[in-house]
């Protein structure tokens, strides 16, 4: 099973395909929860997956959106749920803008 997390930086519109083939549960089904509500849904991790760099990024910035694609089919998406204005306002609220 091929699992790709298509991560979008909503500030730039750039998209990075991250190999998420290790995001599976014990029954070999895709682990959607880790991307929707778990540790991978956090911007600090999405930034690391997007850039490949382990930099200090606030978890609350919401600068990234993700689509989880399993064997070519989108099974989870946050695309459209958060806008750049939302991200900028959140960043200001958390003093990271």
C-alpha positions, 0 to 999 in steps of 0.5 A: 500500500502506497501512502502519500501525505500531500502537505501544502504550505498555505502561505506559499501554495507549495505542495510537498509529497511526503512518503507516509507508508509507515502510517499504518495500523496493526491491521495494515489499514492507513492510520488516518487518526495520526494525521487528523488528530494525532501527533502528525496533525501538528504544524511542528511535525508537518513543517518537519515533513514538508521541509525535512528540517527539524526546526523550532516551529509552534504547534499552533501556527496552522500554516499547513494543510494535508491530504492523505492519499492511499493508492491514489485515492484521497482518504483524508483532507484538511484542504479548504478547512483553514485559510491563510487569513486564519493562519495569520490571525492564529500566528498573531494570537500565539505571537509567532507571526 
